[in-house]
Amino acid sequence: MKINHIKGLACMSLALALASCTSGFEDINRPGGKLDKESLGRENYNISSFLIQLENVSFPEQENDFQMNFDLIGNYLGRFFTYANDGFTSKNYARLNAKAGWISAAFGPLTKAKSAFAEIEGLAKPEELNYNWALILRAHAFLMLTDKFGPMPFGLDPKNPSAYNSQEQIYKQLIADLTVAARNLKAFALANPSARVNEAADKIYGGDFSKWYRLANSLKLRMAVRMRYAAPALAKQYAEEAVADGVIESAADNLYMSYTPRGLYKTSVEWGDSRAAADIDSYMNGYNDPRISKYFAAPAEGAKRTLQGCLAAAEITSKNKADAIYSAAVASPNSRDPWLTAAEMWFCRAEGALAGWTGMGATVQEAYERGVKESFAQWGVDGAASYLQSERQPAAYTDAVGGFGRDMSAVSTITPKWDSSASTEEQLERIITQKWIALYPNGQEAWSEIRRTGYPKVFDLPVDTGTGLQVPNRIPYDPNEQTRNAAAYRAGVALLGGPDDYTTRLWWQKK
């Protein structure tokens, strides 16, 4: 049954029992493109428009938003891609000196997320379905923001919404929101297993809230693992709750965002601004990974293997040359982008089991191997069983003919094959290395894993940034905050606990 305007969770069963479901909000008669406020509210059109706005902020697939808020930061710092555009290579995030305009653009989703959620909050009550859905979307949006910057003006004090909140406060609030939303949506989904709600506004699961509650729990598990070293007891509690309440377990429930044209297609394939990084070249070629052909295309010339990467932050002097000799992403205008997957969840559970958390549903090895298998299934690739028996190691990196970097020795000897006799630290490296490969192309999460654990080990930058860092710990705040929100900015830097630059560690970087 299709339901397009739901007033609350409490009335859902009654609404399902009635045979009077209205037509979708997209079918409203709106002469001249105008609707009065009463019509908008009555047909759920208004709240749906804000939900779509929040989806677009949470999962920035539009080409410019994708590039400025995601690709130039997470994908490059997570070492999946690097800059191929010669106009980007002297000042960028990898060199810890990005242009002020780039940073301002990356801070921009803060206002969009807060305003869209405020509109939804004014239209829906806390017990209503749309409100709980919005809590999940806001959690994903703010997780990306706080994991870039640290403390943020989240708005925990309604009397002072521009005040910065600590990253610890933000994490705890988002997890509380996800816990409430997951349990409310699970209750609805179990009571109404065939319902599809607000399908036109749901660009991810088509109104299937049996998937949304699992996503909420999965985000909670992601965050619990992220804070493992900063708040061990709470991390354990949150992770055990999330798994018990139900997380994504199979590729069928993966979170994909459909947007045409796909952001990664525009930045890597059509524009040619990004090309594969040497780091993923080293690992995937060394392992002879069957997913290579699903991730990256063979270069047009000069390559020594199918996946040919470029050293992060290399000095590119010709975009045309870089585009020809280094691998672009495999992406089409309408291919879907994975943002959270079953593979990631199984690797989170493997790490949880390694940490001694209960209820992870598998041993460390079982969860680790399930993560690899789910990734292979996600990409439609065979050979997971033999891959898991492989003792191959990451390969030395060899630059393309006429390339812009230099050859590098491999920085890790970790293999895909599980070793129960290995030290806890080696087992962690094995888990995170395979998790990192499976996270592709979600560079935001890849960057967070490198910062949180030190894995996978990555190549040194070919330039001296003066910081000793190979990957920045964060990016600075929008410079405009120093004048438009001066007092709050100063308080935010105090919460950060260090200078407002690339070197200060985030709250959860305690390993």
DRENVO-195110 format. One line per 5 residues: number of its first residue (from 1); for each residue x, y, z negated of N, C-alpha, C. Coordinates in steps of 0.1 Angstrom, whole numbers. Atoms other than C-alpha are relative to their C-alpha. Layout:
<sites>
NUM) X:Y:Z:X:Y:Z:X:Y:Z ~ ...
</sites>
This chain:
<sites>
1) 8:-12:0:0:0:0:9:12:0 ~ -8:-13:-2:13:35:9:-7:11:-9 ~ 6:-10:8:8:62:-17:9:13:2 ~ -8:-12:-3:18:98:-9:-1:11:-10 ~ 0:-10:10:8:119:-38:-4:-6:-14
6) 2:7:13:12:105:-73:2:11:-11 ~ -1:-10:11:5:127:-104:7:-5:-12 ~ -7:5:12:20:104:-130:1:-15:-1 ~ -2:15:2:33:70:-140:-13:-6:-6 ~ 11:6:7:3:65:-162:-12:-3:9
11) 11:2:-9:-22:69:-134:3:-9:12 ~ -4:7:-12:-3:48:-109:-8:-13:2 ~ 7:12:-2:-21:15:-115:-14:3:5 ~ 13:-4:-5:-54:33:-111:0:4:14 ~ -1:-5:-13:-43:50:-80:1:-12:10
16) -2:11:-9:-32:17:-65:-14:-8:2 ~ 12:8:-1:-66:1:-73:-10:7:9 ~ 9:-7:-8:-84:28:-54:3:-1:15 ~ -3:1:-15:-88:26:-16:-1:13:7 ~ 1:-14:-5:-85:63:-11:13:7:2
21) -13:-6:-1:-49:69:-4:0:10:11 ~ 1:-11:-9:-44:102:14:11:-2:11 ~ -10:0:-11:-24:107:46:12:7:-5 ~ -13:-5:5:13:117:43:0:15:1 ~ -1:-15:0:23:153:37:3:5:13
26) -4:-4:-13:37:154:71:-12:2:10 ~ 12:-1:-8:2:151:85:-10:11:-3 ~ 9:-11:4:-13:181:68:-2:10:12 ~ 3:-10:-10:-30:205:92:5:14:-5 ~ -6:-12:4:-9:236:89:2:10:12
31) 0:-9:-12:-18:262:116:11:11:-2 ~ -11:-10:0:11:285:125:11:-3:-10 ~ -11:4:10:34:265:101:-2:6:-14 ~ 2:-6:13:17:281:71:-9:-8:-9 ~ 9:7:10:2:265:40:-1:8:-12
36) 1:-7:13:-12:281:9:6:-9:-11 ~ -7:7:12:3:272:-25:-9:-12:-4 ~ 9:11:4:-28:251:-34:1:-12:9 ~ -1:11:-9:-26:230:-3:13:-7:-1 ~ -13:6:1:11:225:-7:0:-10:-12
41) 0:9:12:6:212:-43:-9:-12:1 ~ 10:11:-1:-25:192:-35:6:-12:9 ~ -4:11:-9:-8:172:-7:15:-4:-3 ~ -14:5:4:26:168:-25:11:5:10 ~ -9:-5:-10:42:187:4:11:8:-7
46) -9:-9:7:59:212:-19:11:-8:-7 ~ -10:7:8:76:188:-43:8:-9:9 ~ -8:9:-9:86:165:-14:11:8:7 ~ -11:-8:-7:105:194:3:11:2:-10 ~ -11:-2:9:125:200:-29:7:-13:-3
51) -7:13:1:132:163:-33:9:-2:12 ~ -9:1:-11:146:163:2:12:9:-1 ~ -11:-9:2:167:193:-6:10:-6:-10 ~ -8:6:10:180:175:-37:7:-12:6 ~ -6:11:-7:187:144:-16:12:5:8
56) -10:-5:-9:207:164:9:12:6:-8 ~ -11:-4:8:228:180:-19:7:-12:-7 ~ -5:11:7:233:147:-37:9:-9:10 ~ -7:9:-11:244:129:-4:2:9:12 ~ -2:-11:-10:259:157:18:4:-6:13
61) -3:6:-14:256:142:53:0:10:11 ~ 0:-11:-10:249:174:72:15:3:3 ~ -14:0:-4:281:179:92:9:10:-8 ~ -8:-10:6:293:212:76:1:-3:-15 ~ 0:3:14:283:202:41:9:-12:-3
66) -8:12:2:299:168:45:15:3:1 ~ -14:-3:-1:332:183:56:5:8:-11 ~ -5:-10:10:335:211:31:-2:-6:-15 ~ 3:5:14:320:192:0:5:-14:-2 ~ -3:14:1:332:157:7:12:-4:7
71) -11:5:-9:355:149:36:13:6:-3 ~ -13:-7:2:382:175:30:5:-2:-14 ~ -4:3:14:383:166:-7:1:-15:-2 ~ -1:14:4:374:131:-16:6:-10:10 ~ -5:9:-10:381:113:16:15:1:2
76) -14:-2:-2:416:129:18:8:-3:-12 ~ -7:3:13:425:127:-19:-2:-14:-4 ~ 2:14:3:411:92:-21:9:-9:9 ~ -10:7:-9:437:83:7:-7:-9:10 ~ 6:7:-11:412:70:32:4:7:13
81) -2:-8:-12:418:98:56:11:11:-3 ~ -9:-11:2:442:127:61:-3:10:11 ~ 3:-11:-9:441:160:80:7:-2:13 ~ -6:1:-13:447:158:117:-1:13:7 ~ 1:-14:-6:437:194:125:12:8:-4
86) -12:-8:3:468:215:128:-3:13:-7 ~ 4:-12:8:448:244:114:-2:-2:-14 ~ 3:3:14:443:226:81:13:-4:-7 ~ -11:8:6:478:212:74:9:8:-9 ~ -9:-8:9:496:241:57:-6:3:-13
91) 8:-3:13:469:249:31:-12:-10:-1 ~ 11:10:2:447:220:19:1:-6:-14 ~ 1:6:13:437:200:-11:11:-10:-3 ~ -10:10:2:463:173:-6:13:7:-4 ~ -12:-8:3:490:200:-8:-2:9:-13
96) 3:-7:12:473:215:-39:0:15:2 ~ 0:-15:-3:469:249:-22:-11:3:10 ~ 11:-3:-9:435:249:-5:-4:14:1 ~ 5:-14:-2:421:281:9:-12:3:-10 ~ 11:-4:10:398:300:-15:-14:-2:6
101) 14:2:-6:369:298:10:-4:-15:-1 ~ 4:14:2:371:260:9:-5:-3:-14 ~ 4:2:13:369:260:-28:-13:5:-4 ~ 13:-7:2:340:284:-29:-11:-9:6 ~ 10:9:-7:322:261:-4:-3:-13:-8
106) 2:12:8:328:231:-26:-7:2:-13 ~ 7:-4:12:314:249:-56:-15:3:3 ~ 13:-4:-4:283:259:-36:-12:-10:-4 ~ 11:9:3:262:227:-42:-5:1:-14 ~ 4:-2:14:260:236:-79:-14:8:0
111) 12:-8:0:234:264:-72:-11:-7:7 ~ 11:7:-8:215:243:-46:-6:-11:-9 ~ 5:11:8:212:213:-70:-8:5:-12 ~ 7:-5:12:201:234:-100:-13:6:5 ~ 13:-6:-5:175:254:-79:-10:-10:4
116) 9:11:-4:160:223:-63:-6:-7:-11 ~ 5:7:12:157:205:-96:-9:9:-8 ~ 9:-9:8:142:236:-113:-14:1:7 ~ 13:0:-7:115:237:-86:-8:-12:-3 ~ 7:13:3:107:200:-91:-5:0:-15
121) 4:0:14:107:205:-129:-12:9:-2 ~ 12:-9:1:81:233:-124:-13:-6:6 ~ 11:7:-7:59:210:-103:-4:-13:-6 ~ 3:13:5:61:177:-121:3:-1:-15 ~ -2:2:14:59:166:-157:10:-11:-2
126) -10:10:3:85:144:-174:-4:-14:2 ~ 5:13:-1:63:114:-173:-4:-4:15 ~ 4:2:-14:56:117:-135:12:-7:8 ~ -9:7:-8:73:96:-109:10:9:7 ~ -9:-9:-7:88:124:-89:10:6:-9
131) -9:-6:9:104:139:-119:11:-10:-4 ~ -9:10:3:121:107:-128:9:-3:12 ~ -8:1:-12:133:103:-92:10:11:1 ~ -9:-12:-1:147:138:-93:11:-1:-10 ~ -11:1:10:167:130:-125:11:-9:6
136) -10:8:-6:185:103:-105:8:8:10 ~ -7:-8:-10:193:126:-76:9:10:-6 ~ -8:-10:6:205:153:-99:12:-6:-7 ~ -11:6:7:227:129:-118:11:-3:11 ~ -11:2:-11:245:119:-85:6:12:4
141) -6:-13:-4:249:155:-75:10:5:-10 ~ -8:-6:10:263:166:-108:12:-9:-3 ~ -11:8:2:285:136:-111:11:3:10 ~ -10:-4:-10:303:145:-79:6:14:-3 ~ -5:-14:3:306:182:-90:9:-1:-12
146) -8:0:12:319:175:-125:13:-8:2 ~ -12:8:-2:344:149:-112:9:7:10 ~ -9:-9:-7:358:176:-89:6:10:-9 ~ -4:-12:7:359:205:-113:3:-2:-15 ~ -1:1:15:355:193:-149:-13:6:-6
151) 11:-7:5:333:214:-171:-7:9:10 ~ 8:-7:-10:304:230:-152:-11:8:-6 ~ 12:-6:5:275:254:-157:-13:-9:3 ~ 11:9:-2:251:225:-160:-14:5:-4 ~ 12:-6:5:225:244:-180:-6:-7:-12
156) 6:7:12:221:224:-212:-7:10:-10 ~ 7:-11:7:212:257:-229:-9:8:9 ~ 9:-7:-10:180:269:-211:1:15:-2 ~ -1:-15:2:186:304:-227:12:6:7 ~ -12:-5:-6:220:306:-211:4:-10:11
161) -3:10:-11:220:285:-178:13:1:7 ~ -13:-2:-7:252:300:-165:12:-4:-9 ~ -11:4:9:272:288:-195:6:-14:4 ~ -6:13:-3:297:260:-189:-2:-10:-11 ~ 1:12:9:292:226:-205:12:-9:2
166) -12:9:-2:321:202:-212:-4:-12:8 ~ 3:12:-8:324:172:-190:-5:-11:-8 ~ 5:10:9:318:150:-219:-15:2:-3 ~ 14:-4:2:285:168:-226:-9:-4:13 ~ 7:3:-13:275:165:-189:-2:-15:2
171) 1:15:-1:283:128:-188:-11:-6:-9 ~ 10:5:10:262:121:-219:-14:3:4 ~ 14:-4:-4:232:141:-206:-4:-8:12 ~ 4:7:-12:233:125:-172:-3:-15:-3 ~ 3:14:4:235:90:-187:-13:-1:-7
176) 13:0:7:206:98:-210:-12:2:10 ~ 10:-2:-11:186:110:-179:-2:-13:8 ~ 0:12:-8:195:79:-159:-7:-11:-8 ~ 6:11:9:185:56:-189:-16:2:0 ~ 15:-3:0:150:73:-191:-6:-3:14
181) 5:2:-14:145:73:-153:-1:-14:4 ~ -1:14:-3:156:37:-149:-12:-8:-6 ~ 10:8:7:132:24:-175:-14:4:4 ~ 13:-4:-5:103:45:-164:-3:-6:14 ~ 2:5:-14:107:35:-127:0:-15:0
186) 1:14:0:113:-1:-136:-14:-5:-5 ~ 14:3:4:80:-2:-155:-10:1:11 ~ 10:-2:-12:62:12:-125:2:-11:10 ~ -3:9:-10:80:-11:-101:-5:-14:-3 ~ 4:13:4:72:-42:-121:-16:-1:0
191) 15:0:0:35:-32:-125:-6:1:14 ~ 5:-2:-14:32:-23:-88:10:-4:10 ~ -11:5:-8:56:-45:-68:-1:3:14 ~ 1:-3:-14:42:-37:-34:-1:14:4 ~ 2:-14:-2:39:0:-38:11:7:8
196) -9:-9:-7:56:25:-15:-4:14:-2 ~ 4:-14:4:56:61:-28:8:10:7 ~ -7:-12:-6:64:93:-9:10:-4:10 ~ -9:6:-10:80:74:19:8:10:8 ~ -6:-10:-9:86:104:41:11:8:-7
201) -10:-8:7:106:122:14:12:-9:-4 ~ -11:9:5:127:91:5:8:-5:12 ~ -9:3:-11:155:90:31:9:-12:-3 ~ -9:10:4:172:62:13:-7:-14:-1 ~ 7:12:2:148:35:1:-14:-1:5
206) 13:0:-6:116:45:19:-11:-2:-10 ~ 11:0:10:96:49:-13:0:-13:-8 ~ 0:12:8:106:15:-28:7:2:-13 ~ -5:-4:13:111:23:-65:6:-12:-7 ~ -7:12:6:122:-13:-73:15:1:3
211) -14:-2:-3:154:-2:-57:6:13:-7 ~ -5:-12:7:156:33:-73:4:-3:-14 ~ -4:2:14:156:20:-108:14:-8:-1 ~ -13:7:0:185:-4:-99:11:10:3 ~ -10:-10:-3:203:26:-84:3:8:-13
216) -2:-8:13:198:46:-117:9:-8:-9 ~ -8:8:9:213:17:-137:14:-1:6 ~ -13:1:-6:241:14:-112:9:12:-1 ~ -8:-13:3:251:51:-115:4:0:-15 ~ -3:1:14:250:45:-152:13:-9:-3
221) -11:9:1:274:16:-149:13:7:6 ~ -11:-8:-6:297:37:-126:6:9:-10 ~ -4:-10:9:298:64:-152:6:-6:-13 ~ -6:7:12:304:40:-181:14:-5:2 ~ -13:5:-3:334:25:-164:10:13:1
226) -8:-13:-2:347:61:-155:4:5:-14 ~ -4:-5:13:347:70:-192:6:-10:-10 ~ -5:12:8:362:37:-204:11:4:-9 ~ -11:-3:8:394:52:-217:-2:13:-8 ~ 3:-12:8:379:85:-230:-9:-3:-12
231) 9:3:11:351:70:-251:-3:-15:1 ~ 2:14:-2:355:32:-253:-12:-6:-5 ~ 11:6:6:327:24:-276:-13:3:8 ~ 12:-4:-8:301:44:-257:0:-6:14 ~ -1:6:-13:314:31:-224:-5:-14:0
236) 4:13:2:309:-4:-236:-16:-1:-1 ~ 14:0:2:274:3:-248:-8:3:12 ~ 7:-4:-13:263:21:-216:1:-11:10 ~ -1:10:-10:277:-6:-194:-8:-12:-3 ~ 8:12:4:261:-34:-213:-15:3:2
241) 14:-4:-2:227:-15:-212:-3:-1:15 ~ 3:-1:-14:230:-9:-175:-2:-13:7 ~ 1:14:-6:237:-45:-165:-12:-7:-5 ~ 12:7:5:210:-58:-188:-13:5:6 ~ 12:-6:-6:184:-34:-173:-1:-2:15
246) 0:4:-14:194:-44:-138:7:10:9 ~ -7:-8:-9:220:-30:-114:-1:-6:14 ~ -1:6:-14:225:-35:-76:9:-12:0 ~ -8:12:0:237:-70:-71:3:-6:14 ~ -2:5:-13:235:-77:-34:0:11:10
251) -1:-10:-10:242:-58:-2:-13:5:5 ~ 13:-4:-5:205:-57:6:-5:13:-7 ~ 5:-12:8:200:-30:-21:10:11:0 ~ -9:-11:-1:230:-8:-12:-6:13:3 ~ 5:-13:-3:225:29:-11:6:5:12
256) -4:-6:-12:227:41:24:-7:13:2 ~ 7:-13:-3:220:77:35:0:0:16 ~ 2:-1:-15:206:80:71:-1:15:3 ~ 0:-14:-4:213:114:87:6:0:14 ~ -5:-1:-14:217:121:124:2:15:4
261) -11:9:-1:243:131:133:8:-2:-13 ~ -7:4:12:263:113:106:13:9:-2 ~ -11:-9:3:289:135:89:13:-5:4 ~ -13:6:-3:318:111:93:2:-1:15 ~ -2:0:-15:311:108:130:4:13:5
266) -4:-13:-4:313:145:134:15:4:-3 ~ -13:-5:4:345:151:114:11:-8:6 ~ -11:8:-5:365:121:126:0:-3:14 ~ 1:5:-14:352:110:159:-2:12:10 ~ 3:-11:-9:337:141:176:10:11:-1
271) -9:-11:2:358:168:161:14:-4:-1 ~ -14:4:1:389:148:154:8:7:-11 ~ -7:-7:11:397:167:122:7:-10:-10 ~ -6:10:10:405:135:102:4:-13:7 ~ -5:13:-4:424:104:108:4:-9:-12
276) -3:9:11:432:73:88:13:4:-7 ~ -12:-2:8:457:77:59:10:-12:1 ~ -10:10:0:489:58:57:-2:-11:-11 ~ 2:9:11:479:43:24:-9:-12:3 ~ 9:11:-3:449:23:36:6:-8:12
281) -7:7:-11:470:14:67:9:-11:-7 ~ -9:9:7:496:-2:43:-7:-12:-6 ~ 7:11:7:471:-22:23:-8:-9:10 ~ 8:9:-8:447:-34:50:8:-7:11 ~ -8:7:-10:474:-42:76:8:-11:-8
286) -7:10:7:494:-60:49:-8:-12:-3 ~ 9:11:4:464:-81:39:-6:-6:13 ~ 7:4:-12:454:-86:76:-15:-1:-3 ~ 14:-1:5:420:-75:63:-9:0:12 ~ 10:1:-11:391:-86:86:-9:12:1
291) 9:-12:-1:373:-53:78:6:11:8 ~ -6:-11:-7:398:-32:97:-8:5:12 ~ 7:-4:-12:378:-32:129:-13:7:-3 ~ 12:-6:4:347:-21:110:2:14:-5 ~ -4:-13:7:365:8:93:6:10:10
296) -8:-9:-8:389:22:119:1:-5:15 ~ -2:3:-14:393:24:157:15:0:3 ~ -14:0:-5:425:16:175:3:13:7 ~ -4:-13:-6:444:48:186:1:-2:15 ~ -1:0:-15:446:57:223:14:-3:4
301) -14:1:-4:484:57:223:9:0:-12 ~ -11:-1:9:516:52:204:-1:-8:-13 ~ 2:7:13:502:29:177:8:-13:0 ~ -7:12:2:521:-1:164:-9:-11:-5 ~ 10:9:5:489:-18:151:-14:6:2
306) 14:-4:-3:451:-16:153:-3:12:-9 ~ 2:-11:9:449:6:122:13:7:-2 ~ -12:-8:1:474:33:125:-3:13:-8 ~ 2:-11:9:475:58:96:11:11:1 ~ -10:-11:0:493:91:90:2:3:-15
311) -3:-4:14:510:102:58:-9:11:-5 ~ 8:-11:5:488:123:36:8:13:-1 ~ -6:-13:1:497:160:38:12:2:10 ~ -10:-2:-10:520:155:68:-2:13:8 ~ 1:-13:-7:528:186:88:-4:-3:15
316) 5:3:-13:506:181:119:2:13:8 ~ -2:-12:-8:517:205:146:-8:0:13 ~ 8:1:-12:494:192:174:-12:-9:-3 ~ 12:8:2:458:181:168:-2:-10:11 ~ 2:9:-11:456:166:202:8:-12:-1
321) -9:11:2:486:145:196:-4:-9:-11 ~ 4:8:12:475:134:161:-12:-8:3 ~ 12:8:-4:441:124:175:3:-12:8 ~ -3:11:-9:457:103:201:7:-12:-6 ~ -8:10:5:481:84:180:-4:-6:-14
326) 4:5:12:463:79:147:-15:-5:1 ~ 13:6:-1:431:59:140:-11:9:-5 ~ 12:-7:4:397:76:138:-9:-10:-7 ~ 10:9:6:368:62:118:-8:-7:10 ~ 10:6:-8:344:37:133:-13:6:-5
331) 12:-6:4:312:57:132:-7:5:13 ~ 9:-5:-11:283:66:155:-9:11:-5 ~ 8:-11:5:260:96:154:-11:-4:-10 ~ 12:4:8:232:75:138:3:-12:-9 ~ -4:11:10:252:49:117:-2:5:-14
336) 3:-4:14:244:49:80:13:0:-8 ~ -12:-2:9:268:60:53:-3:-6:-14 ~ 2:6:13:272:38:22:5:9:-12 ~ -3:-9:11:272:58:-11:2:-8:-13 ~ -2:8:12:269:31:-37:-4:-14:4
341) 1:14:-6:272:-7:-31:0:-10:-11 ~ -1:12:8:268:-41:-47:15:-3:-3 ~ -14:3:2:305:-46:-42:6:8:-11 ~ -5:-9:10:314:-16:-63:-5:-5:-14 ~ 5:5:13:291:-29:-91:6:-12:-5
346) -7:12:4:307:-63:-91:14:3:-5 ~ -13:-4:4:341:-47:-94:0:7:-14 ~ 2:-7:13:328:-25:-123:-2:-11:-10 ~ 2:11:10:316:-57:-140:12:-8:-2 ~ -13:7:2:349:-74:-134:9:8:-10
351) -8:-8:10:367:-45:-152:-7:0:-14 ~ 6:1:13:341:-46:-179:3:-13:-7 ~ -4:13:6:347:-83:-185:14:0:-4 ~ -14:-1:4:384:-76:-185:2:8:-13 ~ 0:-8:12:378:-50:-212:-6:-6:-12
356) 6:7:11:359:-75:-233:-14:4:-2 ~ 15:-3:2:324:-61:-227:-8:-13:3 ~ 9:12:-2:296:-87:-230:-11:3:10 ~ 11:-1:-9:268:-94:-207:3:5:14 ~ -3:-4:-13:286:-87:-175:-4:-10:11
361) 6:9:-9:271:-118:-160:10:-9:8 ~ -10:8:-7:304:-134:-148:13:2:-7 ~ -14:-1:5:340:-140:-158:6:11:8 ~ -8:-10:-7:366:-115:-147:2:-4:15 ~ -3:6:-14:376:-137:-117:-13:-1:8
366) 13:2:-8:340:-145:-107:-5:14:5 ~ 5:-13:-4:330:-108:-107:9:6:11 ~ -10:-5:-10:362:-98:-88:-3:-6:13 ~ 2:7:-13:356:-124:-61:-14:3:6 ~ 13:-4:-5:319:-116:-59:1:14:7
371) -1:-14:-6:329:-79:-52:6:-1:14 ~ -6:2:-13:351:-90:-23:-10:-6:10 ~ 9:6:-9:324:-112:-9:-12:9:4 ~ 11:-10:-3:297:-85:-12:5:10:10 ~ -6:-10:-10:320:-61:7:0:-6:14
376) 0:7:-13:325:-86:35:-14:-1:5 ~ 14:1:-4:287:-92:36:-5:14:5 ~ 4:-14:-3:281:-54:37:4:4:14 ~ -6:-4:-13:303:-50:68:-2:-11:10 ~ 3:10:-10:291:-82:85:13:-7:5
381) -13:6:-4:326:-98:84:1:-13:-7 ~ -3:14:5:335:-135:79:14:0:-6 ~ -14:2:4:365:-148:61:3:4:-14 ~ -2:-4:14:360:-138:25:7:-11:-8 ~ -5:11:8:369:-172:11:15:-1:3
386) -14:1:-3:403:-174:29:7:13:-4 ~ -6:-13:5:410:-137:21:3:-1:-15 ~ -2:1:15:406:-145:-16:11:-10:-4 ~ -11:9:3:432:-172:-13:13:5:6 ~ -12:-6:-7:457:-149:5:10:5:-11
391) -11:-5:8:490:-141:-11:8:10:8 ~ -6:-11:-7:498:-114:14:1:12:-8 ~ -2:-12:8:511:-81:1:-1:12:9 ~ 1:-12:-9:507:-45:13:13:1:8 ~ -11:-1:-10:529:-38:43:8:14:-2
396) -7:-13:-2:556:-12:47:-7:8:10 ~ 6:-9:-9:543:18:65:9:5:11 ~ -8:-4:-12:556:25:100:-8:11:8 ~ 7:-11:-6:546:58:116:-2:-3:15 ~ 3:2:-15:532:59:152:12:6:8
401) -10:-6:-9:555:67:181:-3:14:2 ~ 2:-14:-1:559:104:182:-8:6:-12 ~ 9:-4:11:542:107:148:6:12:-8 ~ -4:-12:7:544:135:122:4:-3:-14 ~ -4:4:14:554:115:91:13:-7:0
406) -12:8:0:581:91:82:-3:-14:-5 ~ 3:13:5:583:54:75:2:-1:-15 ~ 0:1:15:577:43:39:0:-15:-4 ~ 1:14:6:583:11:19:-13:-2:-7 ~ 12:2:7:553:-5:4:2:3:-15
411) -1:-4:14:545:7:-31:-6:-9:-10 ~ 6:10:9:527:-24:-44:3:-13:6 ~ -1:14:-4:531:-61:-43:-12:-8:-3 ~ 13:7:4:495:-69:-54:-6:-8:11 ~ 6:8:-10:478:-97:-35:-15:-1:-2
416) 14:2:2:441:-105:-29:-3:-12:-9 ~ 2:12:8:444:-139:-46:0:3:-15 ~ 0:-2:14:434:-139:-82:10:-8:-8 ~ -10:7:8:460:-148:-108:-4:1:-15 ~ 5:0:14:446:-158:-142:11:2:-10
421) -12:-1:9:481:-159:-157:6:14:0 ~ -6:-13:-1:489:-123:-147:-3:8:-12 ~ 2:-8:11:491:-96:-173:-14:8:2 ~ 13:-8:-1:459:-75:-181:2:11:10 ~ -3:-12:-8:475:-45:-163:0:-5:15
426) 0:5:-14:482:-66:-131:-14:-4:4 ~ 13:3:-3:447:-79:-132:-8:12:3 ~ 7:-12:-3:434:-44:-134:4:6:14 ~ -4:-5:-13:455:-33:-104:-6:-8:11 ~ 7:8:-11:441:-62:-84:-14:3:2
431) 15:-4:-1:405:-53:-93:-1:13:7 ~ 1:-14:-6:410:-16:-85:4:1:14 ~ -5:0:-14:429:-22:-53:-11:-5:9 ~ 11:5:-8:401:-43:-39:-12:8:-1 ~ 11:-9:1:375:-20:-53:2:12:9
436) -3:-12:-9:392:9:-35:-2:-3:14 ~ 2:3:-14:392:-9:-2:-15:-1:3 ~ 15:2:-2:355:-18:-7:-8:13:-1 ~ 7:-13:1:346:18:-16:-1:7:13 ~ 0:-7:-13:354:29:19:-14:1:6
441) -7:-13:-2:343:55:32:-3:10:-11 ~ 3:-9:11:333:69:-2:13:5:-7 ~ -13:-5:5:365:89:-8:-1:7:-13 ~ 1:-6:13:351:108:-38:2:-10:-11 ~ -2:10:10:349:76:-58:14:-6:1
446) -14:5:-1:383:64:-44:9:9:-7 ~ -8:-10:7:399:96:-56:-1:-1:-15 ~ 2:2:14:383:91:-90:7:-12:-6 ~ -7:12:5:397:56:-93:15:2:-1 ~ -14:-3:0:432:67:-84:4:9:-12
451) -2:-9:12:430:95:-111:-2:-8:-13 ~ 4:7:13:414:72:-137:10:-11:-4 ~ -8:12:3:436:41:-134:14:0:5 ~ -14:0:-6:467:50:-113:0:-10:11 ~ 1:9:-10:455:24:-88:-10:4:11
456) -12:7:-5:459:17:-60:12:10:0 ~ -12:-8:-1:494:29:-59:1:6:14 ~ 0:-7:-13:498:55:-32:14:6:3 ~ -12:-6:-5:526:70:-11:3:14:-6 ~ -4:-14:4:545:101:-23:-4:9:12
461) 2:-11:-10:536:133:-5:13:3:7 ~ -12:-3:-7:560:143:22:5:15:-3 ~ -3:-13:4:561:178:7:1:1:-16 ~ 0:-3:14:570:191:-28:-10:10:-4 ~ 10:-9:4:540:207:-44:4:8:-13
466) -5:-7:12:560:217:-75:-8:-5:-12 ~ 8:5:11:536:197:-97:4:-14:-5 ~ -3:14:3:550:162:-96:-12:-10:3 ~ 12:8:-3:515:150:-86:0:-5:14 ~ 2:5:-14:508:128:-56:-15:2:4
471) 15:-3:-1:470:133:-61:-4:10:-10 ~ 4:-9:10:455:163:-78:-10:-6:-10 ~ 9:5:10:437:158:-110:-14:6:1 ~ 13:-7:-2:409:183:-101:3:10:10 ~ -2:-12:-8:403:213:-79:-4:12:-8
476) 3:-12:8:401:248:-93:-14:5:3 ~ 13:-6:-2:369:267:-98:-1:10:11 ~ 3:-11:-10:354:290:-72:6:13:-6 ~ -5:-13:5:375:322:-76:-10:11:-3 ~ 11:-10:3:343:342:-75:-6:-1:-14
481) 6:2:14:333:328:-109:7:10:-9 ~ -7:-8:9:360:350:-124:-6:14:-1 ~ 6:-13:0:340:381:-116:-15:-1:-2 ~ 15:0:1:303:371:-112:-5:-7:-13 ~ 4:8:12:303:348:-143:12:0:-10
486) -14:-1:6:334:361:-161:0:-6:-14 ~ -1:5:14:326:353:-198:-2:-15:0 ~ 2:14:0:312:319:-190:12:-7:7 ~ -12:6:-6:342:312:-167:11:-2:-10 ~ -10:1:10:366:319:-195:-3:-10:-10
491) 4:10:10:347:297:-219:1:-14:7 ~ -1:12:-7:347:270:-192:14:-5:1 ~ -14:4:-1:385:271:-188:4:-4:-14 ~ -3:5:13:387:268:-226:-4:-14:-2 ~ 5:13:1:366:237:-224:8:-10:8
496) -8:8:-9:388:224:-196:13:-5:-8 ~ -11:4:8:417:224:-221:14:2:7 ~ -12:-2:-7:443:236:-196:-2:11:11 ~ 2:-10:-10:449:260:-168:-10:-4:11 ~ 9:2:-11:424:264:-140:8:-3:13
501) -7:4:-12:445:246:-114:-1:-15:3 ~ 1:14:-4:451:212:-98:6:-10:-10 ~ -8:9:9:472:198:-126:-8:-5:-13 ~ 7:4:13:448:198:-156:-8:-12:1 ~ 7:13:-1:434:164:-163:-14:2:-5
506) 14:0:4:397:158:-166:-2:-8:-13 ~ 3:6:13:381:146:-198:2:-16:0 ~ -1:15:0:380:109:-187:14:-5:4 ~ -14:4:-4:417:108:-176:8:-2:-13 ~ -6:2:13:429:92:-208:9:-13:0
511) -8:13:0:447:60:-196:15:3:-1
</sites>
